Amino acid sequence: MKAARMKAARGTTKRGAPIFTIPAGVSFVDALAAGLIEETAGDPVALARYRILLPTRRGCRSLREAFLRASEGRPMLLPRLVPLGDIDEEELTVGGGLDAGAASAGLELAIAPLRRQALLTRLVVAYYRRLGGAAPTLDQAALLAASLASLLDQVQTERLGFEKLGELVREKDFAEHWDKILRFLAIVTESWPAVLADQRALDPAERRNRLIDAQRALWQRDPPREPVIVAGSTGSIPATADLIAAVIQLPAGRIVLPGLDRDADDETWQAIGTDPTHPQHGLALLLKRLDVVPRDVALWPAMAPSLVTADERQDARIGETRARIVAEAMRPAATAERWQEATAHFDKAKIDVERMKGALRDVKRIDAPTPAEEAGAIALAMRAVLETPGKRAALVTADRDLARRVAAALKRWDIDIDDSAGVELGTTPPGVLLRLLAEAVASSLAPVPLLALLKHPLASGGMDVARFRETVRDLERAALRGPRPAPGLAGLRAALAPKDAGLLPFVDRLAALFAPLLALADRPDLTLGDLIAAHLECAEALAASDDASGAERLWAGDAGEAAALFVDELREASAPFPELALGDYAAVLSALMRGHVVRPAWGRHPRLAIWGPLEARLQHVDRMILGGLNEGSWPPDLPADPWFSRDMRNKFGLAPPERRIGLSAHDFAQAMAAPEVILTRSLRVGGTPTVPARWLLRLDALLGACSIDTETIRDKATLDHVALLDRPDAILPCKPPEPRPPVESRPTRLSVTDIGIWMSDPYALYARRVLRLREMDPIDAEPGAADRGNFI
């Protein structure tokens, strides 16, 4: 939709509330940006006075890019873009620029996540020490602390108080072990508030709530005259819903909702309000909070049919029809019997079967046999987009393994693409090196962890990289294959002494590299800070090469910067962590590293992207590929709550776990309305049959009720093309090998065992007796009979 042809003006709904919606068939951020540019009539100063509140920081970034596209790359002053924070455990936005009155509210700072985890770990350990008996290991205690931190965020997000736990304890309907769990939760009900007061800090969710409340109170006292717009939020957080209600009352306040279904009848809308798995459930709760019904919500003025071209009206009609199909397929269970009346319902909406088929013409579905073939089909579909100038494509998936496979498959065409949802820090090269170093030292330099560390791409030990690799291979052959040598460097020296004393200087080099950590081996009461300092010294020494320092190699790039930030935060948070031994450090480090994600800052492909569902909520591209549409992936499996049963959650007032499915359903519905959509899934994952996502089954059922053959949207050609990529033009058979060594090289004597090998596998005899090849001993092998005899 071209901004030059749009005339958006501030308007209101029928009841006077300034609430609008942008249909699912339109890219939310692009329509919002184009409308605001037209509304300000190109005045560069007027737009800068706007304040736009978006759900997350990613939403702010997407809107900035949309303004850049709408202005065709010309520089411009942007509005103030403020992230609100939305209900997503993986990305809890805290504070985020709500500064006016909040900054002067005198609030304590939010406690750093790692420091909170360290403090909670200390409380967990102290709890079990008071009880006596079996206690969790320190890494298990750290994971328990992370779960407690998540519980704190959930409870504070819903604005609940832990005093309600006492009422649950008095209930007689719960099993005895729940009573034990509630006693354990005294950590957060009794001990944690005192710890926070001592730290002079607030939990992140509580501070965010107070910031939003302070901003709301300021606006109520002194309403701003400049435009304030809340865009893309469903008000899932109660504090955010209150702020939205306050924005409506501002002189220039507006709300822009994403993909509201304005055509749902009253019965369906009431059912949506009680079904947390429905994509419109969050919007239904928000509208109820605002005392507004869907039909009173207006279209964003930029979407007026009179302001677009005939082609755009046709695209909008297709998007509207497809959105109607998806809405009907997503119908809440309470009204699902209306699928039997689907044809009549579409006739009433003036949507005939041919129009439905037209809306589905650019929807394809690929059911691949395996994830590898699914990734290949997605990569091929994304590569095809580049043949059309200016066309863009994005893979949207919650399956990070699939995202990595697609990124790897695109390298076939020299296309580098990053997963914008990020990768776990522990799987990046710097993160892996840090983990392997801790594991190798904790295992007393056992062969497998030691070789994994020394063969890491960043390991060089101050030597030339190629020379270091060659020496490590020599060490492997000389001392690390066969039965495990004695622990530590002394064991390596003893194993090398009778075989290859020339490698002893290399072992001395390793001893110098590992010395800071090995010096702590006999101390049982180490602090986490001591271990981190020694760990970093060893890591930088190991990463150094002959022409670059360890710091230059280890902390370079996005992953290196993220690892350095993690280590710095961990060092600051280490003081309250319980004392530990060197053998516990590797597991504790992995537990503390869990959940930290590395996202690329630069180098994204200009026309291709891999997004998580959260990032795709507010934007569209020409071809949207929805991958990994299997139950357990998208929608995700509901996580087991370690603290409350379902009934207890309900009585306590926490949101039902199914809300996550509703958010995933909303993401799916938004993406399904894109101009071109490809739906993919794997029939088997790891050899196990999969179950299609419930939305695919619902779509098949609806199309069947409307007498539309689902085979019309199946795409089998892409899978055939993927198979052709690795198929040679011609297969030239070759003769089997016929080794004919010269007579002087042939064996003159064979043992009885050799005769048996000759008869069953002549090539094995050829390798052993003619080529003189011997199978290498396995790494860290179990001692055999011959070794036991030698020991004796």
N, C-alpha and C positions, 0 to 999 in steps of 0.2 A: 504494500500500500504506500503510494508516494505521498510524502508530507506536503508537497506543493498542491495536491488536490484535496487536502483534508482541511476541514474547518472545525476544530474542536473548541467548544466553549464550555465554561463551567455550567453544569446543570444540576438538577435534582431529580429524585424519583417522584412518583405520583404522590407519595405522602410527605414530600418535602425533605426527606433524608438524602444527603449527598452521597449515595451509594451506587456504584456502577460495577459492571462486570465486563471482562474481555472474554469472548467465547473461546472454547478449547481449540477451535480450528485455526486460531491466529496466534502467532508468537507473542506472548504477553509483553515482554520487554520491548520488542520492536514497535508494537502498537502503542504502548505507553509513551515511548520516546517520541515517536512521530506525532502523536497527539499533542504533547506538551510543546514541541517545537512550533507546531502550527498555532497553538493557543497563544504563544508569546509573540507571534507574527515576526519571528526573526530578531526580536530585540535581544541582544546578547546580555544585557544587564538584567532584564526581567526574569529570565530563566534561572539566573544565579540566586534569585531571592526565594526560589522554591525549596521546600524541604520534603524529601521523599523517604519514607520509612519502609524498608524492605525486610523480608524474613531473616536473611543471613548475609554474611559478607560475600558469599558467592553470588547472591542475587544482586548486590551492589556492583560487583565486577561485571556481571552480565548486562546490567543496564548501562554502565559506562560504554561497553562495547556496542550496544544498540544505538546510543547517541552518536557514536563515531560512524556507524553505518548510515544512520539517517542523515547526517551532515555530509556524507560522501567524503569523509576524511578531513574535512576542514576543521581547524581548531575552533573551539567554542568554550564558553564558560558553562560548567555543568551545575545542576542543582546540588544541594547538600544531600548526599546519599548516606543514610544512617541504617545500619543493621539492627533489627529488633531482637533477633533470637527466636527460634521456633523449636517445636518439640522434636528434637532429633538428638539422641544420645551421643551420636558420633561427632556432632558439631554443635556444641552448646555455646552460642554467642553470648558473651558477658559484657554488659555495659554498652559498648558499641556506639558511642557518640551521643547518647542522650545526655547532653552536658549542661544545658542552660541552668535549670534549678538544681539538677542532681549534683553538679560539681560543688555547689555551695551547701549541700545538705550535710556535710561533715561526716560522711560515711567512711568506715574503715575500708581498707583495701581488701580485695578478694584474696583468699589464701591460695598460694600456688598449688596446682594439682599434685605435683610430686611431694611437696611438703605435707599436704593433707594426707596423702597415702602413707608417708613415713610416720606421721603422728598416729594415724589410725592403726598402723601395724604395731606400734609400741603398745597401744591400748589392747589390741587383740592378744599379744604375747602376755601382757600382764594379767589379762582375764584368765587365760589357761594356767598360768603359774599359780594363781590363787586357788583354782580348782584342784590342782595336782593331777597326777595321772598322765595319760597320753596327751600330747600337745602337737599342733601342726608344725611343720618345718617353717623356716623363715620365709621361704618363697610362697608357701601356701598361705601364711599369715598375710603376706603382701597382697596376694590375690583376694583374700577375704576383705582386706582393707579397701581395695578397689571396688568390690561389690558394695561395701558399706557406703562408700562415697557416692556411688550411683544411686543407692537408696535415698541418701540425703538429698540429692538433686531432684529425684522424683517427688519426694514428700514436699520439699520447699517449692517446687514448681507448681504443684497443685494447691499450695497455700494451706497445707494441713499441719497439725501439731502432733508431736509424738505423745502428747498426753492421752491420745485416743488408744494407745497401745494398752494402757491399763484396763480399758473396757474390754479389749480382746482377751486379755488374760483371764478375766472373770467369766468369759463364755465357757460353757461346759460341752459345747458341741465339737471341740477340736481335739485331735489326738494329743497324747502326752508329749511327743517330741516337739510339737509346736510350742508348748509351754517352755521347753528348754531354749528354743530359738528366741522366744520373746525375752527370756532372761538374758540371753547373750546380747540382745539389742539394747540392753542398758548401756552399752558402750556409747551409742549415739544419743540416748535419752538423758543420761546422767553425766557421763564422763566428758563427752565431746563438747557440750556448751562451755564447760569450765576451761577446756583446752583452748577453744576459740577466744574466750575472753583473755586468757593469758597471752595468746598470740596477737591480740588486738586486730583481729581479722574477721571476715565474714565468709560464709560459704558462697561460691560463685552464683548459684541460683538465687539465694536469698538477697545477695547484693544487687543482682539484676532486677529482682522484683522491686527493691527499694528505689533503685534508680528510675525505673519506669513510673513508680508511684509518685516520686518527687517531681518528675517531668509533668505528669498529669496534673498534680496539684498546682504547679506553676502556671500551666496553661489555663487552668480554671480561674486563678487569681488575675492573671494578666494575659488574656488571649492574644496570640500573635496575629498581626494583620496580613502577613505574607502567607501564601498558600502552603498548606501542610497536607500531604497525601500519604495515606497508608496503602501500599500496593503489594499484592501477592500474598498477604498473610491470611490465614484461616482462623487466627485467634485461638490457636490450640493451647497456648499458655494463658491462664486466667489473668495475669497482669497485663498481657498484651491485649486481651479482649477488653479490659477496662480502659486501656489507653485508646483503643479504637472507638469505644463509646464516647470518650472525651473529645476525640478529634472531630467527630460528627457535629459536636456543639460549637466548634470554632467558626469564626466568621468565614474563613476560607479553607475549611477542612473538608477533605473528601476521602472516600474509601473506594478502592478498586479491587474487586475480588477476582480470583482466577477461575475461569470455567464454571461459573454457577449455572446449574440446570434450571432455567426459568420456566420450563414447560411442564415440569412434574405436577401431577394433580395433587390435591390436598391429601388424599389417602396415602399416596406414595410418599409424599413429603413427611407425613407423620411417621410412617414406617422407617424412613431414612433416619429420623431423629433418634430412633431406638436401636439402630443397627450400626455398631461401631466399625464393621468391616466395609461399609458402603463408602464409595469415593466422595460423596457429598455430605457425609456425616459431620465432619468438622465445620463445614459451612452452615449446615442446619443448626448446629448449636450456637454458632455466632449470630445468625439472624434471629434466633429466638432470644438471645441475650440483648439484641438491639431492637426487638419488637418490630421486625420487618418480615414480610413474606416475600418469596422469590419473585412473584409477578410484579412487585413494586420496585424491583431493582432494575435500573435502566442500563442500556448498553453504553459503554464508554463512547462519548460523542464522536470520536474518530471513526467509529464503526458504522456510522449512519449510511444506509444503502445509497442515498443520493450523492454521496461524496466519493464514490469509487467508480472505476471503469467497468465496462461490461464484462471483461475477462475476470476482473477481481470479484465482481458479483457472482460469476459462475463458480470461481474457486470458493467463495464464501458459502455458496449454496451447497457445494459438495461437502465442505467441512461441516456445515450445519447438519446435513443429512447423516454423515458418518458419526458425528457427536450424538445424534438422536439414536442411531443404531447401538452405539456403545452404552448410552444411558439405559436403553431398553434391556440390553444384555446384562447390565449391572443391577437390574431391578432388585430391590431388597427381597429377602426370602419370604416375607409376609405377604407380598403381592406377586410372587413368582408365577402363580396360576394364570396370570394375565398373558403369559407367553402363548397360551392357546388362542388368545384373541389378538395376537401380534399383528396379523394382516389387517384386521379391522382397525386396530389402533393406528397403524401407519396410514391407512386410507383416510382416517379422520384428520390426520396431520398433513394430508395431501402429499403423501410420499408413497409412490407406487413401487412395484418390484423393480421396474427398469431403472427408476431413480436410485434405488438401493444398490443395484448392480453397478451403476455408474459411480456411486460414492465409494464402492469397494474395488473399483478397477485398479487403483494404485495401491492396493493392499495385497501383499504377498505373504505366504507362510511357508517356512522351510522347516521340515522335521528331519534333522540330520541323524544318521546312525550313531555318531560319537561326537564328543566335544571337539576333537581335532577337525572333523569334517564341518561341523558348525562354524568353527573359527575360520576355516578356509572359505566357506561360502560368504561369511560376513566380510572378510578381507576383500574378496573378489567384488562384492557389491559396492564396497567403499571405493575400491580402485576404479570402478566403472564411472563413478561420479566425476572423477577428474577429467574425463573426456569432454565434459560440457563446461565451457568457460563460466566461472563464477558460481557454479553449483556447489553446494555444501552437503556434507553427510555427517552423521554422528551415530555412534553405537551407544545405546543406553542399556546398562546392565548392572545388576547388583552382584553378579558373579565375577569376582576379581580374577579367578583363574581363567575364565573365558576372555576377559579383557587382556590379560598377558598373552594368551595364545594369539589373539587377533593382532596385537602389536607386533608379535614375532612373525606372523604370517605376512604382514604388510612389508616387512623388510625384504621380501622377495623382489619387490619393485623399488627398493631403496627409499621407502617411505618410512620416516621416523615419526612416530606418534606416541604421545604420552597419555597415560591414564590419569585424567584430571582428578579422579577421586583419590588418587594417591596410592602409595604402596607402604606396607609396614616397614618401619625403620629397621626392624630386626632382620629383614630380608635384603636390604641394600648392602653394597660392598662394605662401607664403613661399619654398619651395624653387625654384619656377619663377622668381620675381623675382630671386633670387640668381644663378641660372644665366644668365638672360637678360642681367642687368647685366654679368656677366663676359664673355659672348659678344659683346655690343655693343661693349664697350671693346676687346676683343681683335681685333675686325674693323675697327677704326678708324671706328666708327659708320657701318657700311654700312647702306643703307636698310632691308632686311628685318629684321636683328636690332634695329636702333634702333626701328623701329615696333612690333615685337613687345614690346619693353621698355616703351615709352611708352604703349602701349595696355593694359598689364597693369592689372587692377582695383586693385591696391595703389599704382600710380604716381600721384602727384599733384603732386610738386615744390614743395610749400609753398603751392599755390594751391587755390582752390575746385575740387573734383573735376570738376564739369561744365565749368567754364571751362578747366581743363587739357585735357580731352578735345577740346573744340572747337578749342583752339589747336593741338593735335597734328594734328587733321584738316586744318587750314589749312596747317600745315607740310608735311604729306604732299602736298597738292595743289600747293603752290608749288615744292617742291624735291626731293621724294623719288620722284616719278613721272617716268618717262622714263629717260634714261641716268643712270647713277650719278654723283653729284657727286664732286669730289675728296675724298680721305680726310680724316677729322677735322672739327672744327668750322670750320676755315678753309674747307673745301670747302662746308659748308652756308652760310656767310656769302657766299661767292662766288656760289653758286647763287641766293641770295635777293636779292642786291643789285640786279640789273636787273628783278626781278619784283615782290617784295613786301618792301620794306625795313621795313615795319611789324612783321615777325616777327623782326627782328634782336634786340630786347630779350629775346624768348623764347629765342633761341639763346644769348644771354649768360647767361640763367638756367641753361640746360643746361650751359654751360661751368663755372659755379660748382658745379653738382651733381656733375659728373664729374671735377672738378679733382683730388681726391686720387688717383684711379686714373690719370688721364692724365698726372700729373706723374711717374709711374713708367715711362712708355712707353719711354724711351730707355735704361733701365738693364737690362743683360742678366743681371746676377748678383743678382737679388732673392731675398730669403728669403720663404718661405711666410707667415711672421708679418707681414712688411711688407705683403704683398698682402692678407691677411685684414683687417688694421686699416684700410687704405684702402678695401677693399671694403665693410666694414660702415658706414663713415662715409658713403660714397656711397649705400648702400642705404637707410639711415635718412633721409638728406636727400631722396631721391627719394620715399620712402613718406609723408613728412610732408604734411599738408593744412593748410588755413587754420585749422582748429579742433582739430587733434590732432597730436601729435609723431609722428615716424617710428617710434620705438620702440613707442609705443602701438599703432600700426596693424600693424607688421611682425611683432611677437612675440606677438600676441594669439591666444587659442584653443589647441586641442591642437596644431595644425600649427605655430603660431608658437612654442610652448614647445619642441616637438621640434626646430625649426630653431635656436632659441637654444642648446639643449643641444648640438646637433651642432657649431655654430660654436665654443662654448666648449671642447669637447673637441678640436676641430681646432686651436684656438689653442694649447692646452697641448701638443699633439703636434707642432707645426710646427717646433720647433727642429732635429730631426735630418733633416728633409726636404731633399733636394738643392736647390741654387739653381736658379732658373728665371726665364724672362722673362715679361713681361705676356701675350704671345701664347700661352703654354702654360697659363696659369692656368685658363681656362675648362674645358679638357679635363681637367685635373688635378682641379678641383673636382667635376666630374661623376663622375669615377672614384672619388673618395673618398666621395662622397655615396651611391654605389650600395650597396644592401643595408640602408640605414637606413629604418626603417618607422615610421609614425605610427599609433598606435592610440588610439581615442577613450577618454577617461576617464569621461565622463558623457554623458547624452543618449541612451542606448540605449532602443529601444522595449521596453516591459515584456513584450510577448507575442510579438514577432517578432524574429528574429535572423538574421544571416548569419555563418556560422562557416567557418573552415578545417577540414580533416579533423583536424588536431592538437587543436583546441579541442573538437571533437565527440566525441573518443574516449571520454570518461567520462560523457556525459550524453545524455539523450533528451528530446524534447518530443512533444506529441500527434501532430504531422504533421512528419515528416522528409522534406525534399526533397533528393535527391541529384542535383546538377546537373553538367553538363559531363562526362558519362560517355562520353568518347571516349579512344581510345588517344592518348597524348601529353599528355593533360590529367589524367585520373584513370583509370588510373595514369599517372604522369608518364613522359616519356621518360628513359631512363637517360643521365645526362650523360657526355660523353666525358671520360675521365681524361687530363689533359694530362701527367701524370708517369709513369704506369705502364700497361703493357698488362695485359690480364686475367690472363695467365699470370704476369706479374711481381707483380701484386697478390696472387695466390694464394701464390706462393713467399715473398713478403715477410710474409704473414700478415694482410693487411688484409681486412676484411669484403667480400664480393662486392657489386657494385653492385645486384644484384637484391634485396638486403635492403630497399631503399626500396620496391620493389613489394610485398614481404611486409607492410611496415607499412601501405601504402595498402590492401592487401587486408584487413588486420585492421580498419582504420577502416570499410571498406565493409561487412564482415560485422557489425560492431557496430551500425552505423546501420540495416542492413536488418531488424533485429529489432525496430525501434520499432513502436508501435501502428499507425501509418499511414505508409506510405512512398510517395513519388512519385519515379520514376526518369526523368530527362530527359537528352536529348542533342540535338545539332544534326546534321542530315544533311550540311550543308555549312558550312564556315567559310571566309570570304573567297573564296567561289566554288569551293573545292576540296572534293571528297567526303571524308568522314571515315570512320574505322573505329570501330565500337562497342567500348566497353571489353570486355576479354576476359571479364569477369565476366558481362556481359549475354549474350554468346555461350554461355558455359557454362550459364547459367540456361535459355536457350532450348533447348539440347541436352538438359538434364536433363528439362525439362517435356515435350519431345517423346518422350523415352524412356519417360515415364510416361503417354503418351497424353493429355496435357493441352494443349489448344489455347492457344498463347501469345497469341492475339488476345483472350482473356478478360481480360488485364491491360492491353490497349492503351486509352489514353484519347485519343480523338479529339474528344470534346465540348469539352474545354478549349480546344483550338486554334480550334475554331469560335467559341467565345465571345470569344476574343481578337480574331478577325477582325471580330466584330460591334461591338467597342468603338469602332472608328473608322469604322464604316459609317454613313452618314447615313440618317435615316428615309425620306427621299425625295430623288430626284435631279431637280432642276428644270432642264431644258435652257435655255440662254440663247442669244440670237442672237449671231452673230459681231460684233465691233466694226465700226462703219461711220463712220470719222472724216470729218466734213464741215466743214472749217474755212470761215470766211467768205471771200468772194472776195478781199477786200483782204489776207488772210493767205496766200493761195496764191501759190506761186512763179510768176513770169512768164517766167523763162528757165531752161532745164535744159541741162546738158551732156550729151554722149554717154554718159558714165559714169552720169549720173543716170537716163537712159532705161533702161539695162540694169537698174539697181537697181529702178526703178519696175515693170518687167515681172516681175522675179523676187521682189521683196519690197517691196510698196508701203508697208508700215508703216515700213520702214527709211527710205524717202524722206520719209514724213510726219514721222518723228522728226527727220531731218536738216534739211529745208528749211522745215518749218512750226513745229515746236517748238524748232528751233535747238539740238538736243541733240548733243553730241559725245562720243564714247567716250573715257574717260579713258586716259591712257597707263599701261601696266603699271609696277609698282614695279620698280626696278632693271633697266630694259629694256636689251637689247643695242642699241648704237647702230645706226641704220638708215642708208640711203643719204643721206637729207637731213642727218642729223647729221654724217656724214663730210664732206659738201660744206661745211657750215658750219665745221667744223674747218679744212678746207683754206683 
